[in-house]
Amino acid sequence: MQIPKELVLQLIREKFNDDGKAQEADSQLPGQVDTEQHSGLLSKFGVDPSELIAKFTGGGGGGLGGLAGKIGL
């Protein structure tokens, strides 16, 4: 699943309250993060791809709730 990098960064900030970790992720992740292709990088920053998908889709219901709703997508 393709997820905008900003959503990943927001999750990192919320989960770890660590802007330094978010800045490091920002410098290493591409603009569109593929949860399968970039799973190693996500893991490096403490992000479980399935957790990210659940937050992005609002719990897996297919809507744009969760983090996507917070940034107005």
DSSP file (Angstrom, degrees, kcal/mol; ACC not computed):
  #  RESIDUE AA STRUCTURE BP1 BP2  ACC     N-H-->O    O-->H-N    N-H-->O    O-->H-N    TCO  KAPPA ALPHA  PHI   PSI    X-CA   Y-CA   Z-CA
    1    1 A M              0   0    0      0, 0.0    34,-2.5     0, 0.0     2,-0.5   0.000 360.0 360.0 360.0 134.6    0.0    0.0    0.0
    2    2 A Q  E     +A   34   0A   0     32,-0.2    32,-0.2    33,-0.1    30,-0.0  -0.760 360.0 178.2 -88.6 126.5    1.3    3.4   -0.9
    3    3 A I  E     -A   33   0A   0     30,-2.7    30,-3.2    -2,-0.5     5,-0.1  -0.995  34.7-106.3-131.5 133.3    1.1    6.0    1.9
    4    4 A P  E >>  -A   32   0A   0      0, 0.0     3,-1.3     0, 0.0     4,-1.1  -0.308  27.6-125.8 -58.5 138.2    2.3    9.6    1.9
    5    5 A K  H 3> S+     0   0    0     26,-2.9     4,-2.5     1,-0.3     3,-0.3   0.838 106.8  65.3 -55.0 -36.2    5.5   10.1    3.8
    6    6 A E  H 3> S+     0   0    0     25,-0.3     4,-2.3     1,-0.2    -1,-0.3   0.844  98.9  53.1 -59.5 -33.7    3.9   12.9    5.9
    7    7 A L  H <> S+     0   0    0     -3,-1.3     4,-2.1     2,-0.2    -1,-0.2   0.889 109.0  48.8 -67.8 -38.2    1.5   10.3    7.4
    8    8 A V  H  X S+     0   0    0     -4,-1.1     4,-2.4    -3,-0.3    -2,-0.2   0.927 112.0  48.9 -65.0 -44.7    4.4    8.1    8.4
    9    9 A L  H  X S+     0   0    0     -4,-2.5     4,-2.4     1,-0.2    -2,-0.2   0.892 109.9  51.8 -63.0 -39.8    6.2   11.1   10.0
   10   10 A Q  H  X S+     0   0    0     -4,-2.3     4,-2.5    -5,-0.2    -1,-0.2   0.908 109.1  50.3 -63.3 -42.0    3.1   12.1   11.8
   11   11 A L  H  X S+     0   0    0     -4,-2.1     4,-3.1     2,-0.2     5,-0.3   0.918 110.0  50.4 -62.0 -43.6    2.7    8.6   13.2
   12   12 A I  H  X S+     0   0    0     -4,-2.4     4,-2.5     1,-0.2     6,-0.5   0.923 111.4  48.4 -60.6 -44.4    6.4    8.6   14.4
   13   13 A R  H  X S+     0   0    0     -4,-2.4     4,-1.7     1,-0.2    -1,-0.2   0.918 116.5  42.8 -62.2 -43.1    5.9   11.9   16.1
   14   14 A E  H  < S+     0   0    0     -4,-2.5    -2,-0.2     2,-0.2    -1,-0.2   0.910 118.2  44.0 -69.6 -42.7    2.7   10.7   17.8
   15   15 A K  H  < S+     0   0    0     -4,-3.1    -2,-0.2    -5,-0.2    -3,-0.2   0.882 131.7  18.3 -72.6 -39.7    4.0    7.3   18.8
   16   16 A F  H  < S-     0   0    0     -4,-2.5    -3,-0.2    -5,-0.3    -2,-0.2   0.526  85.0-136.3-112.6  -8.8    7.4    8.3   20.0
   17   17 A N     <  +     0   0    0     -4,-1.7     2,-0.4    -5,-0.4    -4,-0.2   0.927  63.6 132.5  48.8  47.3    7.1   12.0   20.7
   18   18 A D     >  +     0   0    0     -6,-0.5     4,-1.7     1,-0.1    -1,-0.2  -0.861  37.4 179.4-136.2  96.2   10.5   12.3   19.0
   19   19 A D  H  > S+     0   0    0     -2,-0.4     4,-2.5     1,-0.2     5,-0.2   0.806  84.9  61.0 -69.0 -27.5   11.0   14.9   16.4
   20   20 A G  H  > S+     0   0    0      2,-0.2     4,-2.1     1,-0.2    -1,-0.2   0.917 105.3  46.6 -63.3 -43.0   14.6   13.8   15.9
   21   21 A K  H  > S+     0   0    0      1,-0.2     4,-2.4     2,-0.2    -1,-0.2   0.891 112.3  51.4 -65.3 -39.0   13.5   10.3   14.8
   22   22 A A  H  X S+     0   0    0     -4,-1.7     4,-2.4     2,-0.2    -2,-0.2   0.891 108.9  50.7 -65.2 -39.3   10.9   11.9   12.5
   23   23 A Q  H  X S+     0   0    0     -4,-2.5     4,-1.6     2,-0.2    -2,-0.2   0.898 110.2  49.4 -65.8 -39.6   13.5   14.1   10.9
   24   24 A E  H  X S+     0   0    0     -4,-2.1     4,-1.0     2,-0.2    -2,-0.2   0.921 112.1  48.2 -63.9 -43.2   15.8   11.1   10.3
   25   25 A A  H >X S+     0   0    0     -4,-2.4     4,-2.7     1,-0.2     3,-0.7   0.898 107.5  56.8 -62.5 -39.9   12.9    9.2    8.8
   26   26 A D  H 3< S+     0   0    0     -4,-2.4    -1,-0.2     1,-0.2    -2,-0.2   0.865 107.3  48.5 -59.3 -37.2   12.1   12.3    6.6
   27   27 A S  H 3< S+     0   0    0     -4,-1.6    -1,-0.2     1,-0.2    -2,-0.2   0.701 120.0  36.6 -77.7 -18.1   15.6   12.2    5.2
   28   28 A Q  H << S+     0   0    0     -4,-1.0    -2,-0.2    -3,-0.7    -1,-0.2   0.697  99.7  79.0-108.9 -22.8   15.5    8.5    4.4
   29   29 A L  S  < S-     0   0    0     -4,-2.7     4,-0.1    -5,-0.1     2,-0.0  -0.619  76.3-120.5 -89.7 147.1   12.0    7.7    3.3
   30   30 A P        -     0   0    0      0, 0.0    -1,-0.1     0, 0.0    -2,-0.1  -0.303  34.0 -99.7 -75.0 169.0   10.7    8.5   -0.2
   31   31 A G  S    S+     0   0    0      1,-0.2   -26,-2.9   -27,-0.1     2,-0.5   0.850 116.8  39.5 -58.8 -38.3    7.7   10.8   -0.8
   32   32 A Q  E    S-A    4   0A   0    -28,-0.2     2,-0.5   -27,-0.1    -1,-0.2  -0.972  84.2-150.6-114.4 118.6    5.3    7.8   -1.2
   33   33 A V  E     -A    3   0A   0    -30,-3.2   -30,-2.7    -2,-0.5     2,-0.6  -0.788   1.0-151.2 -94.2 124.9    6.1    5.0    1.2
   34   34 A D  E  >  -A    2   0A   0     -2,-0.5     4,-2.9   -32,-0.2   -32,-0.2  -0.860   9.1-147.4 -93.5 118.0    5.2    1.5    0.0
   35   35 A T  T  4 S+     0   0    0    -34,-2.5    -1,-0.1    -2,-0.6   -33,-0.1   0.756  96.4  38.6 -62.3 -24.8    4.4   -0.6    3.1
   36   36 A E  T >4 S+     0   0    0    -35,-0.1     3,-1.2     2,-0.1     4,-0.2   0.916 119.6  42.6 -86.8 -52.4    5.9   -3.7    1.5
   37   37 A Q  T 34 S+     0   0    0      1,-0.3     3,-0.3     2,-0.1    -2,-0.2   0.845 123.8  37.4 -64.2 -35.7    8.9   -2.3   -0.3
   38   38 A H  T 3X S+     0   0    0     -4,-2.9     4,-2.6     1,-0.2    -1,-0.3   0.094  77.8 117.4-106.0  21.6    9.9   -0.1    2.5
   39   39 A S  H <> S+     0   0    0     -3,-1.2     4,-2.5     1,-0.2    -1,-0.2   0.847  74.6  55.5 -60.1 -34.4    9.1   -2.4    5.4
   40   40 A G  H  > S+     0   0    0     -3,-0.3     4,-1.9    -4,-0.2    -1,-0.2   0.919 110.2  44.2 -64.4 -43.9   12.7   -2.5    6.5
   41   41 A L  H  > S+     0   0    0      2,-0.2     4,-1.3     1,-0.2    -2,-0.2   0.908 112.7  52.1 -66.9 -41.4   13.0    1.3    6.8
   42   42 A L  H ><>S+     0   0    0     -4,-2.6     5,-2.9     1,-0.2     3,-0.6   0.925 109.4  50.0 -59.8 -43.6    9.7    1.5    8.6
   43   43 A S  H ><5S+     0   0    0     -4,-2.5     3,-2.0     1,-0.2    -1,-0.2   0.887 103.2  60.4 -61.7 -39.7   10.9   -1.1   11.0
   44   44 A K  H 3<5S+     0   0    0     -4,-1.9    -1,-0.2     1,-0.3    -2,-0.2   0.837 108.7  44.2 -56.0 -33.8   14.1    0.9   11.6
   45   45 A F  T <<5S-     0   0    0     -4,-1.3    -1,-0.3    -3,-0.6    -2,-0.2   0.254 123.4-104.1 -98.6  12.1   11.9    3.7   12.8
   46   46 A G  T < 5S+     0   0    0     -3,-2.0     2,-0.6     1,-0.2    -3,-0.2   0.725  75.7 136.9  78.3  22.7    9.6    1.5   14.9
   47   47 A V      < -     0   0    0     -5,-2.9    -1,-0.2    -6,-0.2    -2,-0.2  -0.911  45.0-149.1-109.1 121.5    6.7    1.5   12.6
   48   48 A D    >>  -     0   0    0     -2,-0.6     4,-2.3     1,-0.1     3,-0.6  -0.775  14.5-139.3 -84.2 122.1    4.8   -1.7   11.9
   49   49 A P  H 3> S+     0   0    0      0, 0.0     4,-2.5     0, 0.0     5,-0.2   0.855 103.1  52.7 -52.4 -37.9    3.4   -1.6    8.4
   50   50 A S  H 3> S+     0   0    0      2,-0.2     4,-2.3     1,-0.2     5,-0.1   0.874 108.8  49.9 -68.1 -35.0    0.2   -3.2    9.5
   51   51 A E  H <> S+     0   0    0     -3,-0.6     4,-2.4     2,-0.2    -1,-0.2   0.908 111.0  50.0 -64.9 -42.3   -0.2   -0.5   12.2
   52   52 A L  H  X S+     0   0    0     -4,-2.3     4,-2.6     2,-0.2    -2,-0.2   0.917 110.9  48.4 -63.0 -44.5    0.4    2.1    9.6
   53   53 A I  H  X S+     0   0    0     -4,-2.5     4,-2.5     2,-0.2     7,-0.4   0.918 110.9  51.2 -62.1 -44.2   -2.2    0.7    7.2
   54   54 A A  H  X>S+     0   0    0     -4,-2.3     5,-4.4     1,-0.2     6,-0.6   0.908 114.0  43.6 -61.4 -42.2   -4.8    0.4   10.0
   55   55 A K  H ><5S+     0   0    0     -4,-2.4    12,-1.0     3,-0.2     3,-0.5   0.896 114.0  50.9 -69.5 -39.2   -4.2    4.1   11.0
   56   56 A F  H 3<5S+     0   0    0     -4,-2.6    12,-0.3     1,-0.2    -2,-0.2   0.880 117.3  38.4 -66.2 -37.9   -4.2    5.2    7.4
   57   57 A T  H 3<5S-     0   0    0     -4,-2.5     6,-0.7    -5,-0.2     4,-0.4   0.411 116.8-107.7 -95.8   2.8   -7.5    3.5    6.6
   58   58 A G  T <<5S-     0   0    0     -3,-0.5    -3,-0.2    -4,-0.5     8,-0.2   0.862  89.4 -29.7  75.7  35.3   -9.2    4.2    9.9
   59   59 A G  S   <S-     0   0    0     -5,-4.4    -5,-0.2    -6,-0.2    -1,-0.2   0.590 111.6 -64.9  99.8  12.9   -9.0    0.6   11.2
   60   60 A G  S    S+     0   0    0     -6,-0.6    -1,-0.1    -7,-0.4    -2,-0.1   0.537 100.4 123.3  89.8   5.9   -9.1   -1.3    7.9
   61   61 A G  S    S-     0   0    0     -4,-0.4    -3,-0.1    -7,-0.2     3,-0.1   0.505  81.7-113.8 -80.4  -2.5  -12.6   -0.2    7.0
   62   62 A G  S    S+     0   0    0      1,-0.3    -4,-0.1    -5,-0.3    -1,-0.1   0.330  79.1 116.0  90.6  -8.8  -11.4    1.3    3.7
   63   63 A G  S    S-     0   0    0     -6,-0.7    -1,-0.3    -5,-0.1     2,-0.2  -0.251  77.2-109.7 -83.6 178.2  -12.3    4.9    4.6
   64   64 A L  S    S+     0   0    0     -3,-0.1    -6,-0.2    -6,-0.1    -7,-0.1  -0.350  73.6 122.7-105.1  52.0   -9.8    7.7    5.0
   65   65 A G    >>  +     0   0    0     -8,-0.3     3,-1.0    -2,-0.2     4,-0.9   0.140  46.9  48.0 -85.5-151.7  -10.1    8.0    8.8
   66   66 A G  H 3> S-     0   0    0      1,-0.3     4,-1.2     2,-0.2     3,-0.3  -0.225 126.8 -10.0  57.1-137.2   -7.2    7.8   11.2
   67   67 A L  H 3> S+     0   0    0    -12,-1.0     4,-1.3     1,-0.2    -1,-0.3   0.852 134.2  60.4 -65.0 -36.0   -4.2    9.8   10.2
   68   68 A A  H <4>S+     0   0    0     -3,-1.0     5,-2.5   -13,-0.5     3,-0.4   0.899 104.2  50.2 -60.6 -40.1   -5.5   10.7    6.8
   69   69 A G  H ><5S+     0   0    0     -4,-0.9     3,-0.7    -3,-0.3    -1,-0.2   0.833 104.5  59.4 -65.3 -32.4   -8.5   12.4    8.3
   70   70 A K  H 3<5S+     0   0    0     -4,-1.2    -1,-0.2     1,-0.2    -2,-0.2   0.791 110.4  40.2 -68.7 -28.7   -6.2   14.4   10.6
   71   71 A I  T 3<5S-     0   0    0     -4,-1.3    -1,-0.2    -3,-0.4    -2,-0.2   0.344 119.0-106.3-104.8   7.9   -4.3   16.0    7.7
   72   72 A G  T < 5       0   0    0     -3,-0.7    -3,-0.2    -4,-0.4    -2,-0.1   0.769 360.0 360.0  82.5  26.7   -7.3   16.5    5.5
   73   73 A L      <       0   0    0     -5,-2.5    -4,-0.2    -6,-0.2    -5,-0.1   0.484 360.0 360.0 -80.8 360.0   -6.9   13.9    2.9
